[in-house]
């Protein structure tokens, strides 16, 4: 049997080549392909709603997410109709961890501001006095694959690592290079908090007004996981009051983010959801999701089944 697969979002050629060897790739867009494809592969741009899933039945049996987060897929509808949902949770881990450290260093050494000043023809050495990471406390909210890699890299900078992760045991957290603490304790002890959890009903607005008030005054907040975990209005208030000294955001509640006072803040470093955007990561994620989707279609054992 020849499987028919639609690649709805851009996929690295490494993954496309794997799929072409084993299946027929649908040339049309998602709307035209529904009902004629066995699987669809998406990234973060295309949303797979209940309506799309139901219009794809009965032929649609597999949805592959080329990346980690699956919040753009209606998991309830997929489970209800027996549609397998897969992701590729490991492929971008190194890239996201490195980007997290890059954002942390950008905050510490005020790199965006210094760069902008130079481009204006200025030479203001005394204005850009930075802060060392060595000796500071990093609080990781979530210490899964990415969080553990961040812990490893931050430790190399001489940082003390705390972590809160309700899924892992204290022993597991310790084995990943961090001291296990409760959420409130992490907020109060950390100079920097970095978020590495998925967006769920439990984590939506996790970093809101109450959590920000518990932060050590002058702390930094970094998020490379998902928009919506931080209440952006509450973060703006905390930045304006000085409770939070700086933030670095790669993800936003609305992408692209709407014009707001937050976007105008000069003590926030912004990047356009690019933490996983490296040549190496994109090749790995494409290969991983391609092989996993084919395995699902062939009834083989799966590594990363979400539903």
C-alpha positions, 0 to 999 in steps of 0.5 A, spaced: 500 500 500 502 507 498 501 511 504 499 519 502 502 524 506 501 531 506 507 536 509 503 542 511 508 546 513 516 547 511 520 541 512 527 540 512 529 536 505 532 531 510 525 529 512 522 530 505 527 525 502 525 519 507 518 520 506 519 520 498 522 514 499 516 510 502 510 514 501 507 519 496 507 526 498 500 530 497 502 536 492 495 540 494 494 544 501 491 542 507 484 544 505 484 540 498 487 534 501 483 532 507 479 525 506 485 523 501 491 523 506 493 518 511 497 523 515 499 530 515 505 533 518 505 540 521 510 545 525 507 550 529 504 555 524 498 550 521 493 548 526 489 542 526 482 543 529 477 538 530 473 540 524 480 538 520 480 532 523 473 530 522 474 532 515 480 528 514 476 521 516 476 516 515 483 516 512 487 520 516 490 516 521 496 520 523 498 527 525 505 528 526 508 535 529 515 537 527 517 539 534 515 539 541 509 542 543 502 540 540 498 545 543 496 547 535 493 540 535 486 538 538 488 532 542 481 531 544 478 530 537 484 526 535 483 521 541 476 521 540 477 519 533 483 514 534 488 518 530 495 518 532 499 524 534 506 524 534 511 529 536 519 530 535 521 532 542 528 531 542 531 534 536 531 541 538 533 540 545 540 542 544 538 548 540 533 551 545 538 550 551 543 554 547 538 559 545 536 560 553 543 561 555 544 566 549 538 570 552 541 569 559 547 572 556 544 578 552 540 580 559 547 580 563 551 583 558 546 588 555 548 586 548 542 588 544 542 595 547 550 596 546 549 593 539 544 599 538 548 604 541 554 602 536 550 602 530 548 610 532 555 611 532 556 612 540 561 609 544 558 609 551 563 604 555 561 606 562 553 605 560 553 598 559 556 595 565 554 588 565 553 582 570 556 576 571 552 569 571 557 566 575 555 565 583 548 567 581 542 562 582 538 559 576 531 557 577 528 552 572 521 551 572 521 544 568 527 540 568 526 535 562 530 534 556 531 541 555 531 544 562 537 538 563 541 541 558 540 548 560 542 546 567 548 543 564 550 549 561 549 554 566 553 550 571 559 551 567 558 558 568 558 557 575 551 558 577 547 554 582 541 551 579 534 550 582 529 546 579 521 545 580 518 539 576 512 536 579 513 530 574 519 528 576 522 525 583 527 529 587 532 524 586 531 525 578 531 532 579 538 531 583 541 527 577 540 532 572 544 537 576 539 541 580 537 542 587 529 540 587 525 545 591 518 547 591 515 552 586 514 558 591 521 557 594 524 557 587 521 564 585 524 567 592 531 564 591 532 565 584 536 571 580 534 568 574 528 563 572 527 560 566 521 556 563 521 549 560 514 546 561 509 545 555 503 550 555 497 546 558 491 548 563 495 547 569 501 552 566 497 557 562 499 564 566 503 560 571 508 566 571 502 571 573 501 577 578 502 572 584 508 569 582 512 575 579 510 578 586 514 572 589 520 573 585 526 576 588 526 583 587 531 585 580 530 577 578 530 576 570 525 572 567 526 567 560 521 563 556 523 559 550 518 554 551 511 557 549 507 563 549 501 563 554 505 561 560 507 568 562 501 573 563 504 578 559 500 584 562 503 582 569 510 581 566 509 588 564 507 591 570 513 587 574 518 590 569 515 597 570 515 597 577 522 594 577 520 588 581 523 584 575 529 587 572 529 584 565 526 579 561 528 575 555 522 572 551 522 567 544 515 565 545 508 570 546 501 569 547 499 571 540 505 570 534 507 575 532 505 579 538 501 585 538 504 592 538 504 593 546 508 597 551 511 590 553 514 590 546 517 597 547 520 595 553 528 596 552 530 591 558 526 586 555 530 581 549 525 579 544 526 573 539 521 571 534 520 564 536 527 561 533 530 557 539 529 551 535 531 554 529 538 552 527 540 548 521 542 542 525 536 542 529 531 542 523 534 537 520 534 532 526 526 534 527 525 533 520 528 526 520 525 524 527 518 526 525 518 523 518 521 516 521 516 516 526 510 518 522 512 512 517 513 507 523 506 509 525 503 508 518 506 501 518 504 499 525 511 499 528 513 501 535 513 508 536 518 512 540 514 519 541 506 517 541 502 523 544 495 520 543 
